Amino acid sequence: MVNGQRVAVFTIEGRAYAIGDRCPHRGGPLSRGTVEQAPGSGPAVRCPIHGWLFDLETGRCLNQPAASVPVCDVPRETV
């Protein structure tokens, strides 16, 4: 939890990413999504309910440009 919001944390190749845990489409838990390398982007997580793909660095949805989730800074020394 960060500021009262559920956060999903992913560690990929030694780097931690933290994003809002709820997909804006139907509230799917992104913490249960599949992490993948998005074409032309960095690591992303796919919502387990309807497959929306979120860039872990920016929080923007890669297949629904108007949608996004918040991102949180993760200090490197915490990884």
C-alpha positions in Angstrom: 0.0 0.0 0.0 1.2 3.5 -0.9 -0.9 6.5 0.2 -3.9 4.2 0.7 -3.6 2.7 -2.8 -2.8 -1.0 -3.6 0.5 -1.2 -5.5 1.9 -4.1 -7.6 5.7 -4.5 -7.4 7.7 -6.3 -10.0 11.5 -7.0 -10.0 12.9 -7.5 -13.4 16.7 -8.0 -14.0 17.5 -6.4 -10.6 15.2 -3.4 -11.1 12.0 -2.9 -9.2 8.9 -1.3 -10.7 5.8 -0.3 -8.7 2.5 0.6 -10.3 -1.1 0.8 -9.3 -2.5 -2.7 -8.8 -5.9 -2.1 -10.4 -6.5 -2.0 -14.2 -8.7 1.0 -15.0 -10.9 -1.1 -17.3 -12.5 -3.6 -14.9 -10.3 -3.4 -11.8 -8.2 -6.5 -12.6 -5.3 -7.1 -10.2 -2.2 -6.3 -12.2 -0.2 -8.0 -9.5 -1.5 -11.3 -10.9 -0.8 -10.4 -14.5 1.9 -11.7 -16.8 5.1 -9.7 -17.2 6.4 -9.5 -20.8 8.7 -7.5 -23.0 6.5 -5.1 -25.0 7.6 -4.5 -28.6 9.2 -1.1 -28.9 8.9 -0.6 -25.1 10.3 -1.9 -21.9 8.9 -4.5 -19.5 5.1 -4.5 -19.2 2.4 -6.3 -17.3 -0.7 -7.8 -19.0 -4.0 -7.6 -17.0 -5.2 -11.1 -16.2 -8.9 -10.2 -16.9 -9.0 -8.6 -20.4 -5.4 -8.4 -21.5 -4.6 -4.7 -21.4 -0.8 -4.2 -21.4 0.8 -1.6 -19.1 4.3 -0.2 -19.4 5.9 -0.7 -16.0 8.1 2.4 -16.3 5.4 4.9 -17.4 2.1 3.2 -16.3 0.6 3.9 -19.7 -1.6 1.3 -21.4 0.0 0.2 -24.6 -3.2 -1.0 -26.4 -5.6 1.6 -25.0 -3.8 4.9 -25.2 -6.3 6.9 -23.1 -5.8 4.5 -20.1 -3.0 4.4 -17.5 -2.1 3.4 -14.0 -0.1 5.4 -11.5 3.6 4.6 -11.0 5.6 4.9 -7.8 9.3 5.6 -7.5 11.3 2.8 -6.0 14.7 3.7 -4.6 17.4 1.5 -6.1 18.9 0.6 -2.7 15.6 -1.2 -1.8 16.1 -3.8 -4.4 
